Amino acid sequence: MIEARADIVASVWKLLVREGDPVGAGDQIAVLESMKMEIPVVAPVGGHVTRVCVDEGQIVQEGDAIVEIDSSAGA
């Protein structure tokens, strides 16, 4: 499993994927908000989302997992 992680301390403003969704490398999967700035989170690899690790509105720390992606089957 590959994890897409938060780059900064922020609030999870919007989740754009759910468990089971296919994603391609570089697809936007979530939007974080910090100091009124929107920070996109993108999939590091293509595959299928196996777990969403956060909820909208949750505060995440730098390095926290946002989603897990199974890249073995591709997108």
SVG drawing of the C-alpha trace seen along z (x, -y; Angstrom):
<svg xmlns="http://www.w3.org/2000/svg" viewBox="-16 -33 22 39">
<polyline fill="none" stroke="black" stroke-width="0.4" points="0.0,0.0 1.1,-3.5 -0.1,-6.4 -0.8,-9.9 0.3,-12.2 -0.3,-15.7 2.6,-18.1 1.7,-20.6 -0.5,-21.0 -3.9,-21.8 -7.6,-21.0 -9.1,-18.5 -11.4,-20.8 -12.7,-18.3 -12.2,-14.7 -12.5,-13.9 -12.3,-10.1 -13.9,-7.2 -12.8,-3.7 -12.8,-1.6 -12.4,-4.6 -9.8,-4.3 -7.1,-7.1 -4.4,-7.9 -0.9,-9.2 -1.3,-13.0 -5.1,-12.9 -6.3,-15.3 -7.7,-13.2 -8.3,-15.9 -8.0,-19.5 -6.5,-20.8 -7.0,-24.3 -4.4,-26.3 -4.4,-30.0 -7.2,-30.4 -5.1,-28.8 -6.3,-25.6 -3.6,-22.9 -4.3,-20.1 -3.3,-16.5 -2.6,-14.3 -2.2,-10.6 1.5,-9.6 0.6,-6.5 -2.3,-5.1 -4.4,-2.4 -7.5,-2.0 -8.2,-3.7 -8.3,-1.0 -8.7,-3.3 -9.6,-6.9 -7.7,-7.7 -9.2,-11.1 -12.6,-12.8 -13.5,-16.2 -12.9,-18.9 -10.2,-16.9 -6.9,-18.5 -3.9,-16.7 -0.2,-17.0 2.6,-17.0 3.2,-13.4 -0.2,-12.1 -1.8,-9.6 -4.8,-11.0 -5.6,-7.8 -4.0,-4.4 -3.7,-3.3 -3.3,0.2 -1.1,-0.3 -0.8,3.4 -3.7,3.3 -3.1,-0.2 -5.9,-2.7"/>
</svg>
